[in-house]
């Protein structure tokens, strides 16, 4: 059933619903399972997935039964819904669909709405101690935004999904700030000139405590997520845990072990993930200008002879702006993964060429990877990314 539905992950605009009417209707029908467990709501442009997994991992190390809802998935739909690292069972998904199919059809629910309802129902039925709920897109009108969390988290703001959220940092900030709830503390990961006052104003209106994680000094913690950008996410995680210390027993050892075992505990993948050592081959799901800029900066810091970039993008991205953050003296392999909303590789190649970053386009990610492997020397580095869909085809 889910495979037959249009999902934003695959088709984009036509699958997106910008209101809460259906999810409210569904959750009322399910007896509002979202009210039966404590939750943390995590939004933002970049880093919300990693931050959600970090928080979950720490809670797991502390012995709590933790629900984790994230999107999109990379390989398997069931990645979206986990309890203490274990994916929801196929049987539970099948039974949920069969039991509620008539209601879904009658009310024309979207893929995302059904998935959010499924996650709430699952976490409630399994009596989780805590659920970490990642926003899908935006915040104010996202289907996850009917929960009553004990903490709201907004990692950062940059331009992405501008067709839906607005084309300015200010408008996007207000959409993301829609998850701020009355009298519920909010953690903002990064202090940004264009967003700080907006968040402070809304927090004041909602009478809730606000903190900016990057304003705090913390001891340095190790983490098995190795991208440089994770340092900001670690601070956001630590500041979030600080807000919860009176409600949950979480020790310093729990934090240390949680951050060092995020991948083991939650099975997170696709974040600065090394998939081959010779030549060094790294993939990452970073997919907008600000996230990719940090990736490129870190790649340039590594010892290498030449960089090889295997890149594909969704059709809603500003490729001209993205192209300019990549080095000119590198090899490029442009791809279109097998997803409808992906941009044609030939078009990407043409836009990059105008920015003096030339390369060839390939029929598949695998073909491009094989070519890069053949061309790269052992001192070179291969990077694969630009889209979750590109990464999915090499993992």
JOLIN-V372145 format. One record per residue. N is the residue number from 0. SS is DSSP state (hx for helix, st for strand, lp for the rest). PSI is psi in degrees with one decimal (* if undefined). D_CENTER is the distance of its C-alpha to the mean C-alpha in Angstrom with 1 decimal. Layout:
n->{N | N}
ss->{SS | SS}
psi->{PSI | PSI}
d_center->{D_CENTER | D_CENTER}
//
This chain:
n->{0 | 1 | 2 | 3 | 4 | 5 | 6 | 7 | 8 | 9 | 10 | 11 | 12 | 13 | 14 | 15 | 16 | 17 | 18 | 19 | 20 | 21 | 22 | 23 | 24 | 25 | 26 | 27 | 28 | 29 | 30 | 31 | 32 | 33 | 34 | 35 | 36 | 37 | 38 | 39 | 40 | 41 | 42 | 43 | 44 | 45 | 46 | 47 | 48 | 49 | 50 | 51 | 52 | 53 | 54 | 55 | 56 | 57 | 58 | 59 | 60 | 61 | 62 | 63 | 64 | 65 | 66 | 67 | 68 | 69 | 70 | 71 | 72 | 73 | 74 | 75 | 76 | 77 | 78 | 79 | 80 | 81 | 82 | 83 | 84 | 85 | 86 | 87 | 88 | 89 | 90 | 91 | 92 | 93 | 94 | 95 | 96 | 97 | 98 | 99 | 100 | 101 | 102 | 103 | 104 | 105 | 106 | 107 | 108 | 109 | 110 | 111 | 112 | 113 | 114 | 115 | 116 | 117 | 118 | 119 | 120 | 121 | 122 | 123 | 124 | 125 | 126 | 127 | 128 | 129 | 130 | 131 | 132 | 133 | 134 | 135 | 136 | 137 | 138 | 139 | 140 | 141 | 142 | 143 | 144 | 145 | 146 | 147 | 148 | 149 | 150 | 151 | 152 | 153 | 154 | 155 | 156 | 157 | 158 | 159 | 160 | 161 | 162 | 163 | 164 | 165 | 166 | 167 | 168 | 169 | 170 | 171 | 172 | 173 | 174 | 175 | 176 | 177 | 178 | 179 | 180 | 181 | 182 | 183 | 184 | 185 | 186 | 187 | 188 | 189 | 190 | 191 | 192 | 193 | 194 | 195 | 196 | 197 | 198 | 199 | 200 | 201 | 202 | 203 | 204 | 205 | 206 | 207 | 208 | 209 | 210 | 211 | 212 | 213 | 214 | 215 | 216 | 217 | 218 | 219 | 220 | 221 | 222 | 223 | 224 | 225 | 226 | 227 | 228 | 229 | 230 | 231 | 232 | 233 | 234 | 235 | 236 | 237 | 238 | 239 | 240 | 241 | 242 | 243 | 244 | 245 | 246 | 247 | 248 | 249 | 250 | 251 | 252 | 253 | 254 | 255 | 256 | 257 | 258 | 259 | 260 | 261 | 262 | 263 | 264 | 265 | 266 | 267 | 268 | 269 | 270 | 271 | 272 | 273 | 274 | 275 | 276 | 277 | 278 | 279 | 280 | 281 | 282 | 283 | 284 | 285 | 286 | 287 | 288 | 289 | 290 | 291 | 292 | 293 | 294 | 295 | 296 | 297 | 298 | 299 | 300 | 301 | 302 | 303 | 304 | 305 | 306 | 307 | 308 | 309 | 310 | 311 | 312 | 313 | 314 | 315 | 316 | 317 | 318 | 319 | 320 | 321 | 322 | 323 | 324 | 325 | 326 | 327 | 328 | 329 | 330 | 331 | 332 | 333 | 334 | 335 | 336 | 337 | 338 | 339 | 340 | 341 | 342 | 343 | 344 | 345 | 346 | 347 | 348 | 349 | 350 | 351 | 352 | 353 | 354 | 355 | 356 | 357 | 358 | 359 | 360 | 361 | 362 | 363 | 364 | 365 | 366 | 367 | 368 | 369 | 370 | 371 | 372 | 373 | 374 | 375 | 376 | 377 | 378 | 379 | 380 | 381 | 382 | 383 | 384 | 385 | 386 | 387 | 388 | 389 | 390 | 391 | 392 | 393 | 394}
ss->{lp | hx | hx | hx | lp | lp | lp | hx | hx | hx | hx | lp | hx | hx | hx | lp | lp | lp | lp | lp | hx | hx | hx | hx | hx | hx | hx | hx | hx | lp | lp | lp | hx | hx | hx | hx | lp | lp | st | st | st | st | st | lp | lp | lp | lp | hx | hx | hx | hx | hx | hx | hx | hx | hx | hx | hx | hx | hx | hx | lp | lp | lp | lp | st | st | st | st | lp | lp | lp | lp | lp | lp | lp | hx | hx | hx | hx | st | st | st | lp | lp | st | st | lp | lp | hx | hx | hx | hx | hx | hx | hx | hx | hx | hx | hx | hx | hx | hx | hx | hx | hx | hx | lp | lp | lp | hx | hx | hx | hx | hx | hx | hx | hx | hx | hx | hx | hx | hx | hx | hx | lp | lp | lp | lp | st | st | st | st | st | lp | lp | lp | lp | lp | lp | lp | lp | lp | lp | lp | lp | lp | lp | lp | lp | st | st | st | st | lp | lp | lp | lp | lp | lp | lp | hx | hx | hx | hx | lp | lp | lp | hx | hx | hx | hx | hx | hx | hx | hx | hx | hx | hx | lp | lp | lp | lp | lp | lp | st | st | st | lp | lp | lp | lp | lp | lp | lp | hx | hx | hx | hx | hx | hx | hx | hx | hx | hx | lp | lp | lp | lp | st | st | st | hx | hx | hx | lp | lp | lp | lp | lp | lp | lp | lp | lp | lp | lp | lp | lp | lp | hx | hx | hx | hx | hx | hx | hx | hx | hx | hx | hx | hx | hx | hx | hx | lp | lp | lp | lp | lp | lp | lp | hx | hx | hx | hx | hx | hx | hx | hx | hx | lp | hx | hx | hx | hx | hx | lp | lp | lp | lp | lp | lp | st | st | st | st | st | lp | lp | st | st | st | st | st | lp | lp | lp | lp | hx | hx | hx | hx | hx | hx | hx | hx | hx | hx | hx | hx | hx | lp | lp | lp | lp | lp | st | st | st | st | st | lp | lp | st | lp | lp | lp | lp | hx | hx | hx | hx | hx | lp | lp | lp | lp | lp | lp | lp | st | st | st | st | st | lp | lp | lp | lp | lp | lp | st | lp | lp | hx | hx | hx | hx | hx | hx | hx | hx | hx | hx | lp | lp | lp | lp | st | st | st | st | lp | lp | hx | hx | hx | hx | hx | hx | hx | hx | hx | hx | hx | lp | lp | lp | lp | lp | st | st | st | st | st | lp | lp | hx | hx | hx | hx | hx | lp | lp | lp}
psi->{-53.6 | -37.0 | -22.0 | -12.7 | 146.2 | 123.5 | 143.4 | -35.0 | -35.7 | -44.0 | -14.5 | -130.4 | -44.8 | -17.0 | -1.8 | 132.2 | 124.7 | 61.6 | 171.6 | 1.5 | -48.3 | -39.6 | -33.8 | -43.5 | -46.2 | -46.6 | -32.7 | -41.5 | -34.9 | 8.1 | 34.8 | 62.8 | -24.7 | -15.4 | -0.4 | 4.6 | 154.4 | 148.7 | 158.4 | 130.1 | 123.5 | 117.7 | -169.4 | 172.7 | -56.4 | 146.7 | -4.0 | -32.4 | -48.3 | -44.1 | -42.2 | -43.3 | -37.8 | -49.2 | -43.4 | -44.8 | -41.3 | -44.5 | -37.6 | -42.9 | -27.6 | 0.0 | 10.2 | 152.7 | 111.6 | 122.0 | 143.1 | 116.5 | 121.4 | 165.0 | 155.6 | 177.0 | 161.8 | -51.5 | -39.4 | 127.3 | -35.3 | -9.2 | -27.2 | -26.6 | 112.1 | 155.1 | 118.0 | 44.5 | -14.2 | 127.8 | 149.5 | 143.8 | 152.0 | -36.6 | -40.5 | -41.6 | -47.8 | -44.4 | -40.4 | -44.1 | -48.4 | -41.2 | -32.5 | 10.6 | -44.5 | -39.6 | -42.2 | -48.3 | -43.9 | -37.6 | 6.3 | 51.2 | 146.8 | 165.7 | -47.1 | -41.1 | -44.0 | -39.1 | -41.5 | -45.4 | -41.3 | -45.0 | -43.6 | -43.9 | -41.6 | -48.4 | -38.0 | -44.9 | -28.0 | 3.6 | 53.4 | 150.8 | -28.2 | 144.5 | 130.7 | 116.9 | 114.2 | 133.5 | 143.5 | -61.5 | 133.4 | -114.8 | -60.8 | -45.4 | 15.8 | 144.9 | -23.4 | -11.8 | 33.9 | 2.6 | 159.8 | 83.1 | 165.1 | -10.4 | 138.2 | 141.8 | 130.8 | 114.1 | -56.2 | 175.3 | 130.6 | 173.7 | 121.1 | 150.2 | 44.2 | -23.0 | -27.5 | -33.4 | -5.3 | 159.7 | 19.1 | 155.6 | -37.2 | -47.6 | -39.3 | -39.5 | -42.5 | -35.5 | -45.5 | -37.1 | -6.0 | -14.8 | -5.7 | 126.4 | 153.8 | 128.0 | 11.1 | 125.3 | 150.0 | 135.6 | 126.7 | 126.3 | -44.3 | 134.0 | 114.1 | 136.2 | -39.2 | -8.7 | -22.0 | -51.6 | -32.2 | -47.7 | -40.9 | -40.6 | -47.1 | -39.4 | -39.2 | -42.0 | -36.3 | 1.2 | 45.7 | 150.2 | 134.8 | 139.9 | 148.5 | 113.3 | -35.1 | -4.1 | -4.6 | 146.7 | 121.8 | 154.9 | 153.3 | 132.4 | 142.4 | 159.8 | 143.6 | -4.6 | 112.8 | -2.1 | 141.0 | -33.0 | -18.0 | -18.1 | -37.9 | -39.5 | -35.5 | -44.3 | -40.3 | -41.2 | -47.5 | -41.6 | -35.8 | -44.5 | -33.9 | -37.8 | -21.0 | 1.7 | -23.4 | -14.6 | -21.3 | 147.5 | 102.9 | 117.4 | 169.4 | -39.1 | -37.7 | -42.1 | -48.6 | -49.5 | -35.3 | -45.5 | -29.5 | -6.2 | 35.1 | -46.6 | -45.4 | -43.9 | -34.4 | -10.5 | 27.9 | 140.3 | 166.7 | 15.9 | 106.9 | 52.6 | 122.1 | 118.1 | -16.0 | 150.9 | -23.6 | 96.3 | 159.3 | 122.7 | 122.6 | 138.5 | 151.7 | 142.2 | 4.2 | 132.2 | 8.5 | 173.0 | -46.8 | -39.7 | -43.0 | -30.9 | -41.3 | -36.6 | -48.5 | -42.1 | -41.4 | -38.7 | -40.5 | -21.6 | -20.7 | 148.5 | 128.8 | 159.7 | -50.9 | 147.7 | 137.2 | 121.3 | 120.2 | 111.9 | 138.6 | 153.6 | 157.0 | 157.9 | 3.1 | 7.6 | 151.1 | 87.8 | -32.3 | -44.1 | -40.7 | -41.1 | -36.4 | -12.8 | -11.0 | 149.0 | 150.7 | -24.6 | 49.3 | 168.3 | 137.6 | 139.8 | 110.4 | 136.1 | 159.3 | 107.6 | 166.2 | 61.7 | 136.1 | -39.2 | 9.0 | 146.0 | 146.2 | 133.5 | -32.1 | -39.3 | -42.0 | -44.6 | -42.5 | -40.8 | -43.2 | -37.7 | -37.1 | -25.2 | 17.2 | 35.7 | 90.0 | 153.8 | -165.7 | 155.8 | 152.0 | 154.5 | -28.1 | 162.6 | -40.9 | -40.1 | -43.1 | -40.8 | -42.7 | -41.7 | -44.0 | -41.4 | -37.1 | -34.9 | -29.3 | 138.5 | 168.1 | -19.5 | -2.5 | 171.5 | 135.0 | 129.5 | 137.2 | 122.2 | -152.6 | -20.1 | 145.8 | -35.6 | -35.8 | -47.2 | -39.7 | -29.7 | -1.6 | -8.1 | *}
d_center->{24.2 | 20.4 | 20.9 | 23.4 | 21.2 | 19.6 | 15.9 | 13.9 | 11.9 | 15.4 | 17.7 | 16.0 | 18.3 | 20.7 | 18.3 | 17.0 | 18.9 | 19.0 | 20.7 | 20.8 | 24.1 | 23.2 | 20.8 | 23.6 | 26.1 | 24.3 | 23.7 | 27.4 | 28.4 | 26.6 | 28.3 | 25.3 | 23.7 | 21.0 | 24.0 | 24.9 | 22.4 | 21.0 | 17.4 | 15.0 | 12.8 | 9.7 | 8.9 | 8.9 | 8.1 | 6.8 | 6.3 | 5.2 | 3.7 | 6.8 | 8.8 | 8.6 | 9.8 | 12.3 | 13.7 | 14.1 | 15.8 | 18.2 | 19.1 | 19.8 | 22.0 | 23.8 | 24.7 | 22.8 | 21.7 | 18.0 | 16.0 | 12.3 | 10.5 | 6.9 | 6.2 | 6.9 | 9.2 | 10.7 | 14.3 | 15.2 | 14.4 | 15.2 | 12.2 | 10.6 | 13.5 | 14.9 | 17.6 | 18.1 | 16.4 | 18.3 | 17.0 | 18.7 | 22.0 | 23.0 | 26.0 | 24.1 | 22.1 | 25.4 | 27.4 | 25.0 | 25.2 | 28.9 | 29.7 | 28.0 | 28.3 | 31.1 | 29.2 | 26.2 | 28.6 | 30.8 | 28.1 | 26.1 | 22.7 | 19.6 | 17.4 | 14.6 | 17.3 | 18.9 | 15.8 | 15.2 | 18.9 | 18.9 | 16.5 | 18.6 | 21.8 | 20.8 | 19.9 | 23.1 | 25.3 | 24.3 | 24.9 | 21.9 | 22.6 | 19.2 | 16.0 | 12.6 | 11.1 | 7.6 | 8.4 | 8.0 | 9.5 | 11.8 | 13.2 | 16.9 | 17.2 | 14.1 | 15.4 | 14.0 | 16.1 | 19.2 | 18.7 | 20.8 | 18.8 | 20.7 | 18.2 | 15.7 | 13.2 | 12.1 | 10.7 | 12.1 | 13.1 | 13.6 | 14.7 | 12.4 | 13.2 | 16.6 | 18.4 | 17.0 | 16.3 | 19.2 | 20.0 | 20.6 | 18.7 | 20.9 | 20.1 | 16.3 | 16.9 | 19.0 | 16.6 | 13.9 | 16.9 | 17.7 | 16.1 | 18.7 | 21.4 | 25.1 | 26.2 | 22.8 | 21.7 | 18.7 | 17.1 | 16.0 | 14.5 | 16.3 | 19.7 | 19.9 | 23.3 | 22.2 | 20.1 | 21.9 | 24.8 | 22.9 | 20.9 | 24.2 | 26.1 | 23.9 | 23.8 | 27.6 | 28.1 | 26.2 | 28.2 | 25.3 | 25.0 | 22.5 | 21.7 | 20.0 | 18.7 | 19.8 | 23.3 | 23.9 | 25.4 | 24.2 | 25.6 | 23.7 | 21.8 | 21.1 | 17.8 | 17.2 | 14.0 | 16.1 | 14.4 | 16.3 | 13.4 | 12.7 | 16.0 | 14.6 | 11.9 | 14.9 | 16.9 | 14.6 | 14.6 | 18.4 | 19.1 | 17.4 | 19.5 | 22.5 | 22.4 | 22.5 | 25.3 | 28.0 | 26.4 | 25.3 | 27.1 | 24.8 | 26.8 | 26.3 | 26.4 | 23.6 | 21.4 | 22.6 | 22.3 | 18.9 | 17.4 | 19.4 | 18.4 | 14.6 | 14.7 | 18.0 | 17.2 | 13.8 | 13.9 | 10.5 | 11.0 | 10.3 | 10.0 | 13.4 | 14.9 | 18.6 | 19.9 | 23.5 | 25.7 | 28.5 | 27.5 | 24.4 | 21.5 | 17.9 | 14.8 | 11.4 | 8.5 | 8.9 | 10.1 | 11.7 | 14.9 | 14.0 | 11.4 | 13.8 | 16.7 | 15.7 | 15.4 | 18.8 | 20.3 | 19.6 | 20.9 | 24.0 | 24.7 | 25.2 | 28.6 | 28.9 | 31.4 | 29.3 | 25.7 | 24.8 | 21.7 | 20.6 | 18.6 | 17.5 | 15.7 | 15.0 | 18.1 | 16.9 | 16.3 | 19.0 | 20.2 | 23.2 | 21.3 | 18.9 | 22.0 | 23.7 | 21.3 | 22.3 | 25.6 | 28.6 | 30.2 | 27.8 | 27.7 | 25.4 | 24.7 | 23.1 | 21.8 | 20.7 | 18.8 | 20.2 | 18.1 | 19.9 | 17.7 | 17.7 | 20.1 | 23.5 | 23.8 | 27.2 | 26.0 | 23.4 | 26.4 | 28.7 | 26.4 | 25.8 | 29.6 | 30.5 | 28.7 | 30.8 | 28.1 | 29.6 | 28.8 | 29.1 | 27.1 | 26.9 | 27.0 | 24.1 | 21.5 | 23.9 | 26.8 | 25.2 | 24.2 | 27.8 | 29.2 | 27.2 | 28.2 | 31.8 | 31.9 | 30.2 | 32.5 | 31.6 | 31.2 | 28.6 | 24.8 | 22.7 | 19.2 | 17.2 | 14.2 | 13.5 | 11.4 | 9.5 | 12.9 | 14.9 | 13.4 | 13.9 | 17.6 | 18.4 | 17.0}
//
